Amino acid sequence: MPEQETAQVPDELLKSPDDNHNSLADQPDLEVPEERVGSESSLTRVCSSCSVQSQTQGEFCPNCGKGFLKVNAWKNRRVRVTAIVIAAVVLLGGASAAIAMTIAHNDEVVAAEASAKAAKVEKESAAARLAASVKAQEVADDAERAVRLSMVGEVEGSITTDAQKKVSEETLEGPILRSSCTPLGGGSTDDLTALTTTYSCIAISTENADGTASGYRFSATVNWNDGSYTWHLGD
């Protein structure tokens, strides 16, 4: 069998606890700094919870245990919240004013664009109406010229018939081939401002080889307003 070893316990560990405890009388006196004592005695706090005044450096009331800084922290937090709310209101007010100004500006731009567009549409419509009016007038003028040219043909036909009648009556010598009328004084069937036009007409009895013709002279006057005309033999 292995040999058992015997451990020796130091005498200090065998002493009773009372032997190691020094009495307060044996301890040296502890000196408290005068500055600390003065600051502790001069600091007076009032508890916001129990309203007890106490001189203490602690953060809690010795009477009720409530924290001294709780109210101040709450007040500081309320001040911060109030400042944030005020700043938010100011920012929102500025943003609202900016939005209102933007909306007003946009409304002005839209109104100006709408006005310009309406003016452009009206201008184009007026131009279209004018063009249509001009075209309609041109059509009407062309129709009037065609009517006047047709009436000149009627005058020439009437003179030919009259001249042939006079040949049959032996007033004129025939044959009468046709009649041709030319407006006097530079007039023309294209001049739609003329109310009447006088014509010099010839009842042609001979066609010459050089393209000229000879016959009997007639005069005719056409009234364009009522579509009537007159003629007679001679100038």
C-alpha positions in Angstrom: 0.0 0.0 0.0 1.2 3.5 -0.8 2.3 5.5 2.2 -0.1 8.2 3.4 1.2 11.7 3.6 0.3 14.0 6.4 -0.2 17.7 5.5 0.6 20.3 8.0 -2.0 23.1 8.3 -0.5 26.4 9.1 -1.2 27.8 12.5 -2.9 30.9 11.0 -5.6 28.7 9.4 -6.3 26.9 12.7 -7.2 30.2 14.4 -10.8 31.0 14.9 -12.4 33.8 13.0 -12.5 35.9 16.1 -8.7 35.6 16.3 -8.3 37.2 12.8 -10.9 40.0 13.4 -9.5 43.3 14.5 -11.8 45.4 16.6 -12.7 48.9 15.5 -10.7 50.2 18.4 -7.6 48.6 16.8 -8.2 50.4 13.4 -6.7 53.7 12.7 -9.1 56.7 12.6 -10.3 57.5 9.0 -10.2 61.1 8.2 -12.9 62.5 5.8 -11.7 65.3 3.6 -13.1 68.7 4.6 -14.1 69.6 1.0 -16.2 66.5 0.7 -17.9 67.0 4.0 -18.6 70.6 3.1 -20.1 69.7 -0.3 -22.2 66.9 1.1 -23.7 69.2 3.8 -24.3 72.1 1.5 -26.2 70.0 -1.3 -29.9 70.1 -0.5 -32.3 68.3 -2.8 -36.1 68.2 -2.8 -37.7 65.0 -4.0 -40.4 65.6 -6.6 -42.2 62.5 -5.4 -42.5 62.9 -1.6 -41.4 66.5 -1.3 -38.8 65.7 1.4 -35.7 67.8 1.6 -32.4 65.9 2.1 -28.7 66.6 1.9 -27.2 63.9 -0.2 -24.9 63.3 -3.1 -26.9 60.3 -4.3 -29.3 60.2 -7.3 -32.1 58.7 -5.2 -34.2 60.2 -2.4 -33.2 58.7 1.0 -36.9 58.9 2.1 -38.8 57.3 -0.8 -36.1 56.0 -3.1 -37.3 57.9 -6.1 -34.7 59.2 -8.5 -33.9 63.0 -8.4 -33.1 63.2 -12.1 -36.3 61.6 -13.3 -38.3 64.8 -13.4 -35.4 66.7 -15.0 -34.9 63.9 -17.5 -38.7 64.0 -18.3 -38.6 67.7 -18.6 -35.6 67.6 -20.9 -37.3 64.9 -22.9 -40.5 67.0 -23.1 -38.4 70.0 -24.2 -36.7 68.0 -26.9 -40.1 66.6 -28.1 -41.5 70.1 -28.1 -38.6 71.4 -30.1 -38.9 68.6 -32.6 -42.6 69.3 -33.0 -42.0 73.0 -33.5 -39.3 72.3 -36.1 -41.6 69.8 -37.8 -44.4 72.4 -37.9 -42.1 75.0 -39.3 -40.8 72.6 -41.9 -44.3 71.5 -42.8 -45.4 75.1 -43.0 -42.6 75.9 -45.3 -43.2 72.8 -47.4 -46.9 73.6 -47.6 -46.1 77.2 -48.7 -43.7 75.8 -51.3 -46.3 73.2 -52.5 -48.9 76.0 -52.7 -46.6 78.2 -54.7 -45.7 75.3 -57.0 -49.4 74.5 -57.5 -50.2 78.1 -58.3 -47.3 78.3 -60.7 -48.4 75.0 -62.4 -51.9 76.4 -62.7 -50.6 79.6 -64.3 -48.5 77.5 -66.8 -51.4 75.2 -67.6 -53.7 78.3 -68.1 -51.1 80.0 -70.3 -50.7 76.8 -72.4 -54.5 76.4 -72.7 -54.8 80.0 -73.8 -52.1 79.7 -76.3 -53.5 76.5 -77.6 -57.0 78.1 -77.9 -55.6 81.1 -79.7 -53.7 78.8 -82.1 -56.9 76.8 -82.8 -58.9 80.0 -83.3 -56.2 81.3 -85.7 -56.1 78.1 -87.7 -60.0 78.0 -87.8 -60.1 81.6 -89.0 -57.5 80.8 -91.7 -59.5 77.8 -92.7 -62.7 79.8 -92.9 -61.0 82.5 -94.9 -59.5 79.9 -97.3 -62.9 78.3 -97.7 -64.6 81.7 -98.3 -62.0 82.6 -100.9 -62.4 79.2 -102.6 -66.2 79.6 -102.6 -65.9 83.1 -104.1 -63.7 81.7 -106.8 -66.2 79.0 -107.6 -69.0 81.6 -107.7 -67.0 83.9 -109.9 -66.1 81.1 -112.3 -69.8 80.2 -112.5 -70.8 83.9 -113.1 -68.2 84.1 -115.9 -69.5 81.0 -117.5 -73.1 82.5 -117.4 -71.9 85.7 -119.0 -70.0 83.8 -121.7 -73.1 81.8 -122.4 -75.2 85.0 -122.6 -72.8 86.5 -125.2 -73.4 83.3 -127.2 -77.1 83.9 -127.0 -76.7 87.5 -128.2 -74.6 86.3 -131.2 -77.2 83.7 -132.0 -80.0 86.2 -131.8 -78.1 88.6 -134.2 -77.5 85.7 -136.7 -81.2 84.9 -136.6 -82.2 88.5 -137.1 -79.7 89.0 -140.0 -80.9 85.8 -141.8 -84.5 87.1 -141.4 -83.4 90.4 -143.0 -81.9 88.5 -145.9 -85.1 86.7 -146.4 -86.8 90.1 -146.4 -84.2 91.2 -148.9 -83.0 93.9 -146.5 -79.6 92.3 -146.4 -77.7 90.1 -148.9 -76.8 86.6 -147.7 -75.9 84.2 -146.9 -75.4 84.9 -143.1 -73.0 82.3 -141.8 -72.7 83.3 -138.1 -72.2 86.3 -135.8 -69.3 87.4 -133.6 -69.4 90.1 -130.8 -66.5 91.9 -129.1 -66.9 94.1 -126.0 -66.2 97.8 -126.5 -64.1 100.0 -124.3 -61.8 97.2 -123.1 -64.7 95.4 -121.4 -64.7 91.7 -120.8 -66.9 89.0 -119.5 -64.2 88.4 -116.9 -64.8 91.8 -115.4 -67.5 90.9 -112.9 -67.7 94.4 -111.5 -69.4 95.7 -114.7 -73.2 95.8 -114.5 -73.6 96.2 -118.3 -71.4 95.6 -121.3 -71.7 97.0 -124.8 -70.7 94.8 -127.8 -69.7 95.5 -131.4 -71.0 92.5 -133.4 -70.7 91.4 -137.1 -73.2 89.2 -138.9 -70.6 87.4 -141.0 -71.6 86.7 -144.7 -68.1 86.0 -146.1 -65.1 84.0 -144.6 -61.8 85.1 -146.2 -58.8 82.8 -146.8 -56.6 84.9 -144.6 -58.8 84.3 -141.6 -60.7 87.6 -141.8 -64.4 87.9 -142.2 -66.9 90.5 -143.5 -70.5 91.0 -143.0 -73.0 93.4 -141.4 -72.3 95.4 -138.2 -74.7 95.2 -135.2 -74.5 96.7 -131.8 -75.6 94.9 -128.6 -75.9 95.8 -124.9 -76.1 93.2 -122.1 -77.5 93.9 -118.6 -75.8 91.4 -116.3 -78.0 92.1 -113.3 -81.3 90.9 -114.8 -79.8 88.8 -117.6 -81.4 90.8 -120.5 -79.8 92.1 -123.7 -80.8 94.3 -126.7 -79.3 94.6 -130.2 -79.8 96.6 -133.4 -78.4 96.8 -137.0 -75.6 99.3 -137.3 -73.4 101.0 -134.7 
